[in-house]
């Protein structure tokens, strides 16, 4: 079964600036894709699976706050000094978002 077959909702490629707190520090990240059920958070420092997160997502309509749970995370550690391209986390929203553009 492929990842797209496991998803109940289609994902939309959308890039938004996101702020979230991790281990007491405010981090910056970007969305890579978004659906009504969750998003992929592209970040150098992905939070661990199971962690609850509060996301402040900047959209054209202003900042939207969503809460969710980290379902999975991955690190790209190709080289210690290289940017962690591809690192991030899959987040499931606590409540379904009506519009994949994160309202």
C-alpha positions, -999 to 999 in steps of 0.1 A, spaced: 0 0 0 14 34 -10 13 65 11 -14 80 -12 -35 49 -8 -34 52 30 -45 88 30 -82 95 34 -79 130 21 -59 144 -9 -30 167 0 -25 200 -17 10 214 -23 10 246 -3 38 265 14 30 285 45 53 298 72 47 280 105 58 288 140 57 261 167 71 254 201 95 225 207 113 218 239 105 254 251 120 270 220 100 288 193 109 272 159 102 282 123 92 258 96 72 256 64 43 235 52 51 213 22 16 199 17 -17 204 36 -50 185 38 -82 189 59 -67 163 83 -31 174 86 1 186 70 38 179 64 59 203 85 93 209 68 117 218 96 154 212 105 142 201 140 112 179 137 94 171 170 92 134 179 62 112 172 35 114 197 43 150 207 14 174 208 20 207 189 5 241 186 10 254 150 8 291 142 3 291 104 7 323 84 -17 324 54 -30 351 31 -59 355 55 -37 360 86 -23 336 112 -43 305 119 -37 284 150 -41 246 147 -33 219 173 -23 185 164 -2 154 171 31 144 154 24 110 137 59 105 123 91 125 118 123 121 98 158 135 98 180 139 68 215 137 83 235 133 51 263 154 65 267 172 98 271 206 82 246 201 54 211 216 57 186 191 68 167 191 36 138 167 37 136 167 75 102 172 89 71 157 105 37 145 96 11 163 118 -25 152 122 -48 181 132 -70 176 163 -100 189 144 -106 187 107 -99 219 88 -127 228 64 -104 243 37 -70 227 29 -57 262 26 -58 261 64 -89 284 64 
